Amino acid sequence: MGGQQKVEQQHSLGRGTARERIGMLVDSGTFMELGLLNHSDLPGHEEQSPADGLICGLGKVAGRPVVVQAMDKTVFGGATGHVSKRKAREVKAYAVKRGLPVFELAEGSGLRMPDGMGSDGISASLPTRDGLMTARQVPGILGIMGDSFGAPTWHAVTSDYVVQVKGTCMAVAGPRMLEVATGETIAAEDLGGWKLHAEVTGQNDDVAESEQECIDKMRAFFSYMPLNAQQEPPFKRTEDDPWRRIDDAVQIVPTKRNRAYDMTKLIRSIVDDQEFFPLKPLFGRALITGLARLDGRVVGIVASQPLYSAGAAGPDECDKATEFICLCDSFHIPLIFLLDTPGFRIGSVGEREKIPTKIMVWNQALAYSTVPKLSVIVRKAIGMAYANMCGPGMGADFVAAWPTAEINFTGPEVGINVVYGRQLMNAENPSEERKELLHLWSFDSSPYKAAAKHYIDDVIDPRDTRKFLCQSLEYACVKNGSKSQRLLANWPTGF
């Protein structure tokens, strides 16, 4: 590596070296390195650049073959050169060719100045069209293990799953470069720390307290993924009865429309062995996205979260949903929608953030998705949000509702104020008339009217929600398993 002194310096920061991180990731004795004898092609840099600062190879994670790349901070600060860039491209191309997932352990300062200077240097260092047009043939899984600028950031935002270790920074350029180039002075944490990307930008999918936790989460995500786009996700046998009744469902979800609850509790009660793997849990918090299993089959969960904004989605939730639908459809993961939404968060803030466009891009992604899709209306399905959560007409295999579900253009209170406002102002007894109108509106919102006209398939006992999902998912997967047409594989990896 870059010498004992630099290795010790890396350890003094509480961080592992590239080779130590690979040892934590792959199964013992399985790593086969490629390009061990590489070094910089710039005269005079040969002895300073073992492996040219990038450790690449093949290995196994939980017995499954993968490609691994780890940037070596002890060699030129983890900056990439011509040789390491060529090695990375060729190894990734091999991963796509042979259907092997790519794990990246990222820490580095971007392109080396001497390698990138001059018209020839920068021309040789740009991204390639072929490298960007892989159409999600294999999963890309990346950990931000240390400060990452330039190339590791580009790799992160085009990966399928990103975990950022707390205390690291991920940005286009580092604070020092910004100060020199633009005069802006900013701390690394404020520029691209975990909190910014977890809560504001959504450019990481999760955060970790340590490198070990980061690698554990990368491995956990991989357990839900197929090796490549030609395979379905791995099936996992379970002793959890697919027809198990959820006796606490009615305790988890209040019947009162204005009472909040944690949808995650309902999700865990439904899925196999209560195991749920959330994605972007701190971003767009009025919507839950994550991975789980039903009767052994991997599924993607999209669910309203009434704990935040009553489950009303805003611009961030739209981006989060679109990105997740693209991921699931590209890797043959059926989608389960659990609805409890009062609509979208409308207003001037949303309009400034292009919420009409974001709502429709989410709808377009849903329309193009061809994996099996199942929807359950748990409590509320109001307005356009009903469509975005895979309501009737949006390609769901089956749509069911709980008996107390409310389905309508708008909520009763708002609807009555808009439609009957003037009538109520002139009424002799406005409060009594309002009560009658609310009762009538609630009846009209009942799922039984939609079920009677076959807009939805059934009204189910809440305690049978797991049974309904497992049973209908089995039928939905008879012809092609969970295979999709992958119409979203060429969509962007971020929104």
C-alpha positions in Angstrom: 0.0 0.0 0.0 1.2 3.6 0.5 3.6 2.8 3.2 3.5 2.1 7.0 3.2 5.8 7.9 0.2 6.4 5.8 -1.4 3.1 7.0 -0.9 4.3 10.6 -2.4 7.7 9.7 -5.5 6.0 8.3 -5.8 3.9 11.5 -5.4 7.0 13.7 -8.5 8.4 12.1 -10.4 5.3 13.1 -10.6 4.1 9.5 -9.5 0.8 7.9 -7.4 0.5 4.8 -8.8 -0.6 1.5 -7.5 -4.2 2.0 -8.9 -4.4 5.5 -12.3 -3.2 4.3 -12.3 -5.9 1.6 -11.5 -8.4 4.2 -14.5 -7.3 6.2 -16.8 -7.5 3.1 -16.0 -10.8 1.4 -16.1 -14.3 2.6 -12.7 -15.5 4.0 -10.3 -16.8 1.4 -12.4 -15.9 -1.6 -10.8 -12.7 -2.9 -9.0 -12.9 -6.2 -7.2 -9.6 -6.9 -6.9 -8.2 -10.4 -4.2 -5.6 -11.3 -2.0 -6.1 -8.2 1.1 -5.1 -10.3 -0.4 -1.9 -11.6 1.2 1.5 -11.0 1.0 5.0 -12.3 2.0 5.5 -15.9 3.5 9.0 -15.2 7.3 9.0 -15.1 8.7 9.1 -11.5 5.4 8.0 -9.9 5.9 4.2 -10.3 7.2 3.5 -6.8 4.6 5.7 -5.1 1.6 4.1 -6.6 1.1 0.4 -5.7 -1.9 -1.1 -7.6 -2.3 2.6 -8.7 -4.4 3.3 -5.6 -7.3 1.0 -6.5 -7.8 -2.6 -5.2 -10.0 -4.6 -7.5 -11.0 -8.2 -7.8 -13.5 -11.0 -7.5 -14.8 -12.5 -4.3 -17.9 -14.0 -2.6 -20.4 -12.3 -0.2 -22.5 -14.9 1.7 -21.4 -17.5 -0.9 -22.5 -15.4 -3.9 -19.9 -14.1 -6.5 -19.3 -10.4 -6.7 -16.8 -7.8 -8.1 -15.2 -5.5 -5.5 -13.4 -2.2 -5.9 -11.8 -0.3 -2.9 -10.1 3.0 -3.2 -6.8 3.2 -1.4 -6.5 6.4 0.6 -2.8 5.7 1.4 -1.9 6.1 -2.3 -2.1 9.8 -3.4 -5.0 10.3 -1.1 -7.2 7.9 -3.0 -7.2 10.0 -6.1 -7.6 8.2 -9.4 -5.0 8.1 -12.2 -5.1 6.9 -15.8 -4.2 3.3 -14.9 -6.6 2.9 -12.0 -9.4 4.5 -14.1 -8.8 2.0 -16.9 -8.7 -0.9 -14.4 -12.0 0.2 -12.9 -13.7 0.5 -16.3 -12.5 -2.9 -17.4 -13.5 -4.6 -14.1 -17.0 -3.1 -14.2 -17.4 -4.1 -17.9 -16.4 -7.6 -16.9 -19.0 -7.5 -14.1 -21.7 -6.6 -16.6 -20.5 -9.2 -19.1 -20.6 -12.0 -16.6 -23.6 -10.8 -14.5 -21.7 -10.0 -11.2 -22.9 -7.4 -8.8 -20.4 -4.5 -8.1 -19.4 -3.5 -4.5 -17.5 -0.3 -4.1 -15.7 0.9 -0.9 -15.2 4.5 -1.6 -12.8 7.1 -0.2 -10.8 9.5 -2.3 -10.2 12.9 -3.6 -11.2 12.5 -7.3 -8.9 12.8 -10.3 -5.2 13.3 -9.7 -4.1 16.7 -10.9 -1.1 15.6 -12.9 -3.2 12.9 -14.7 -6.0 15.3 -15.5 -4.0 18.3 -16.7 -3.8 19.2 -20.4 -6.2 18.5 -23.2 -5.0 14.9 -23.5 -5.2 14.3 -19.7 -8.7 15.5 -19.2 -9.9 13.9 -22.5 -8.6 10.5 -21.2 -10.3 11.0 -17.8 -13.9 11.7 -18.8 -16.7 9.3 -18.2 -17.5 7.1 -21.2 -20.9 6.6 -22.9 -20.6 2.8 -22.6 -19.9 3.1 -18.9 -23.1 5.0 -18.4 -25.3 2.9 -20.5 -25.3 -0.4 -18.5 -29.1 -0.3 -18.1 -28.9 -1.7 -14.6 -27.7 -5.1 -15.7 -26.1 -5.8 -12.3 -26.8 -4.2 -8.8 -24.3 -1.5 -7.8 -23.7 -1.3 -4.0 -21.5 1.5 -2.6 -20.2 2.5 0.8 -18.9 6.0 1.5 -16.1 5.0 4.0 -14.2 8.3 4.1 -14.3 11.7 2.5 -15.2 11.3 -1.1 -14.9 13.9 -3.9 -15.2 13.7 -7.6 -15.2 10.1 -8.9 -16.5 8.4 -5.8 -19.4 10.8 -5.6 -20.2 10.2 -9.3 -20.1 6.4 -8.6 -22.3 6.8 -5.5 -25.2 8.8 -7.1 -25.3 6.3 -10.0 -25.4 3.2 -7.7 -28.5 1.3 -6.6 -27.7 1.5 -2.9 -25.4 3.9 -0.9 -24.5 3.8 2.7 -22.6 6.7 4.2 -20.5 6.4 7.4 -21.1 9.3 9.8 -18.2 11.8 9.9 -17.5 11.5 6.1 -18.2 13.9 3.3 -19.5 13.2 -0.2 -19.4 16.1 -2.6 -18.3 17.1 -6.1 -15.2 18.9 -4.8 -13.8 19.3 -1.3 -13.8 22.4 1.0 -10.2 23.2 0.0 -10.9 23.1 -3.7 -14.0 25.2 -3.2 -12.1 27.9 -1.2 -9.4 28.2 -3.9 -11.8 28.0 -6.9 -14.8 30.0 -5.7 -13.8 31.7 -2.4 -16.5 29.8 -0.5 -15.5 28.6 3.0 -17.5 25.7 4.4 -17.0 22.8 6.7 -17.0 19.3 5.2 -20.0 18.2 7.3 -22.1 21.1 6.0 -20.9 20.6 2.4 -21.7 16.9 2.1 -22.1 15.2 5.5 -24.4 12.3 6.2 -27.2 14.4 7.6 -27.4 16.5 4.4 -27.6 13.5 2.1 -29.9 11.4 4.4 -32.4 14.2 5.1 -32.2 16.8 2.4 -30.8 15.5 -0.9 -31.7 11.8 -0.6 -28.4 10.9 -2.2 -27.6 8.2 0.3 -29.9 5.4 1.1 -28.8 4.9 4.7 -26.2 5.9 7.2 -23.9 3.9 9.5 -22.1 4.6 12.8 -19.0 2.6 11.8 -17.3 0.9 8.8 -18.4 -2.5 10.1 -22.1 -1.3 10.2 -21.7 0.2 6.8 -20.5 -3.1 5.3 -23.2 -5.1 7.2 -25.9 -2.9 5.6 -24.3 -3.4 2.2 -24.4 -7.1 2.7 -28.0 -7.0 4.0 -29.2 -5.0 0.9 -27.4 -7.6 -1.3 -29.3 -10.4 0.3 -32.5 -9.0 -1.4 -30.9 -8.5 -4.8 -30.5 -10.9 -7.7 -26.9 -11.3 -9.1 -28.0 -9.7 -12.3 -31.0 -8.7 -14.4 -31.5 -12.2 -15.9 -32.3 -13.6 -12.4 -35.0 -13.2 -9.9 -34.1 -12.2 -6.3 -33.1 -15.0 -4.0 -35.9 -17.0 -2.4 -35.6 -17.5 1.4 -37.5 -20.3 3.1 -39.4 -19.3 6.2 -41.4 -21.0 8.9 -43.7 -17.9 9.0 -47.2 -19.1 7.9 -48.3 -17.2 4.8 -51.9 -17.3 6.0 -51.0 -16.1 9.5 -53.6 -13.7 10.9 -52.4 -10.3 12.1 -54.4 -10.1 15.2 -53.0 -6.8 16.3 -53.7 -5.0 13.0 -56.8 -3.2 14.4 -54.8 -2.1 17.4 -51.9 -0.7 15.3 -54.2 1.4 13.0 -56.6 3.7 14.7 -60.1 4.1 13.0 -60.1 7.8 13.8 -58.9 9.6 10.6 -56.9 12.3 12.5 -54.9 9.9 14.7 -51.3 9.2 13.7 -49.6 5.8 14.0 -46.4 4.2 12.8 -47.0 2.3 9.5 -43.7 0.5 10.0 -45.3 -1.5 12.8 -48.0 -2.7 10.4 -45.4 -3.5 7.8 -43.4 -5.7 10.2 -46.5 -7.5 11.3 -47.3 -8.4 7.7 -44.0 -9.5 6.3 -42.0 -12.7 6.9 -40.4 -12.9 10.4 -41.0 -9.2 10.9 -37.9 -8.4 8.8 -38.1 -5.1 7.0 -35.1 -3.3 5.3 -35.9 0.4 4.9 -34.4 2.6 2.2 -34.0 6.4 2.6 -35.7 6.3 6.0 -34.7 9.9 6.8 -35.7 11.4 3.4 -39.2 12.1 2.3 -40.4 10.7 5.6 -44.2 10.8 4.8 -43.5 7.8 2.6 -41.9 4.5 3.5 -39.9 2.5 1.0 -38.0 -0.7 1.7 -37.5 -4.4 1.1 -39.0 -7.5 2.8 -40.2 -11.0 2.0 -43.7 -12.5 1.7 -43.7 -16.3 1.9 -40.0 -16.3 1.0 -40.3 -14.0 -2.1 -38.6 -10.6 -2.1 -41.0 -7.6 -2.3 -40.7 -3.9 -2.3 -42.9 -2.0 0.1 -44.3 1.5 -0.7 -46.4 2.8 2.2 -47.8 6.0 3.6 -46.3 7.1 6.9 -49.0 8.9 8.9 -46.4 9.9 11.6 -45.2 12.6 9.2 -47.5 15.2 7.5 -50.3 12.7 8.0 -48.9 10.6 5.2 -49.3 13.3 2.6 -46.5 13.1 0.0 -44.5 16.2 -1.1 -41.7 16.7 -3.7 -39.2 14.5 -1.8 -41.6 11.7 -1.4 -42.3 11.8 -5.1 -38.6 11.5 -5.9 -38.2 8.7 -3.4 -41.1 6.7 -4.8 -39.9 7.1 -8.4 -36.4 6.0 -7.7 -37.6 3.0 -5.7 -40.1 1.9 -8.4 -37.3 2.0 -11.0 -35.0 -0.1 -8.7 -37.7 -2.8 -8.1 -38.9 -3.0 -11.6 -35.3 -3.3 -12.9 -34.5 -6.2 -10.6 -37.8 -8.1 -10.7 -39.0 -7.2 -7.2 -42.9 -7.2 -6.9 -44.3 -4.0 -5.4 -46.7 -3.9 -2.4 -48.6 -0.6 -1.7 -50.1 0.2 1.7 -52.3 3.3 1.4 -53.1 5.8 4.1 -52.8 9.2 2.4 -54.9 12.3 2.7 -53.5 13.5 -0.7 -50.4 15.5 -1.7 -48.9 18.3 0.3 -50.0 21.1 -2.0 -49.1 24.8 -1.6 -46.7 27.4 -2.8 -43.6 25.5 -1.5 -44.6 22.4 -3.5 -45.3 24.5 -6.6 -41.8 26.1 -6.4 -40.3 22.6 -6.2 -42.2 21.4 -9.3 -44.5 19.0 -7.5 -46.9 18.7 -10.5 -44.0 17.3 -12.6 -42.8 15.1 -9.8 -46.3 13.6 -9.2 -46.6 12.8 -12.9 -43.1 11.3 -13.2 -44.0 9.0 -10.2 -47.2 8.1 -12.1 -45.3 7.5 -15.3 -42.8 5.2 -13.5 -45.7 3.3 -12.0 -47.3 3.0 -15.4 -44.2 1.6 -17.1 -43.5 -0.9 -14.3 -44.3 -4.5 -15.2 -43.5 -6.4 -12.0 -46.5 -7.8 -10.1 -48.2 -5.0 -8.0 -50.6 -5.3 -5.1 -52.4 -2.5 -3.2 -54.2 -2.4 0.1 -56.1 0.7 1.2 -55.5 0.7 5.0 -57.3 3.9 6.0 -57.4 6.8 3.5 -56.9 7.1 -0.3 -57.7 10.6 -1.3 -57.4 12.4 -4.6 -54.5 12.0 -7.1 -52.4 10.3 -4.4 -54.8 7.3 -4.8 -53.5 6.8 -8.3 -49.8 7.3 -7.4 -50.2 4.6 -4.7 -51.3 2.1 -7.4 -55.0 2.5 -7.2 -57.5 1.3 -9.9 -56.3 1.8 -13.4 -52.6 1.9 -12.5 -51.7 -1.7 -13.3 -52.2 -3.4 -10.0 -52.8 -7.1 -10.1 -55.2 -6.8 -7.2 -56.5 -3.8 -5.1 -58.2 -4.5 -1.8 -59.4 -2.2 1.1 -60.0 -2.5 4.8 -63.7 -2.1 5.7 -63.1 1.3 7.4 -61.1 2.7 4.4 -62.0 6.1 3.1 -61.8 6.7 -0.7 -62.7 10.0 -2.2 -61.7 13.1 -4.2 -61.0 15.0 -0.9 -61.5 14.5 2.8 -65.0 15.0 4.2 -64.3 18.3 6.1 -62.6 20.0 3.2 -65.1 18.7 0.7 -68.1 19.9 2.7 -66.5 23.3 3.2 -65.9 23.7 -0.5 -69.2 22.3 -1.9 -71.6 23.3 0.9 -69.9 26.3 2.4 -72.5 28.9 1.3 -75.4 26.6 2.2 -74.0 26.1 5.7 -73.5 29.8 6.2 -77.3 30.3 5.5 -78.5 27.3 7.4 -80.7 27.7 10.5 -78.7 25.0 12.4 -75.2 24.8 10.7 -73.7 22.3 13.2 -76.5 19.8 12.7 -76.5 20.2 9.0 -72.7 19.7 8.9 -73.1 16.5 10.9 -75.6 15.1 8.4 -73.4 16.1 5.5 -70.4 14.5 7.1 -72.4 11.3 7.7 -73.5 11.3 4.0 -70.0 12.0 2.8 -68.5 9.2 4.9 -71.0 6.8 3.4 -70.1 7.9 -0.1 -66.4 7.3 0.8 -66.9 3.7 1.8 -64.9 1.1 -0.1 -68.1 -1.0 -0.6 -69.3 1.4 -3.3 -66.1 0.9 -5.3 -66.2 -2.8 -4.7 -69.8 -3.1 -5.9 -68.8 -1.6 -9.2 -65.6 -3.6 -9.4 -63.2 -0.7 -9.2 -61.5 -2.6 -6.3 -61.3 -6.4 -6.0 -62.3 -7.0 -2.4 -62.9 -5.6 1.1 -60.8 -7.7 3.5 -60.6 -8.3 7.2 -57.5 -6.3 8.4 -56.3 -9.4 10.1 -56.2 -11.2 6.8 -53.9 -8.7 5.1 -50.9 -11.0 5.1 -52.9 -13.9 3.8 -54.4 -11.7 1.0 -50.9 -10.5 0.0 -49.2 -13.9 0.1 -52.0 -15.6 -1.7 -52.5 -13.0 -4.5 -48.7 -12.7 -5.0 -48.5 -16.4 -5.6 -51.1 -16.2 -8.4 -49.5 -13.0 -9.8 -46.2 -14.8 -10.2 -47.5 -18.0 -11.9 -46.6 -17.1 -15.6 -43.2 -15.4 -15.3 -42.3 -15.5 -11.6 -41.7 -11.9 -10.7 -39.9 -11.1 -14.0 -40.5 -7.7 -15.4 -40.0 -6.3 -18.9 -37.4 -3.9 -17.4 -38.9 -0.9 -19.1 -37.5 1.3 -16.4 -33.9 0.0 -16.5 -32.8 2.9 -18.7 -34.4 5.5 -16.4 -32.0 7.6 -14.3 -30.7 6.2 -11.0 -31.7 9.3 -9.1 -34.4 12.0 -9.2 
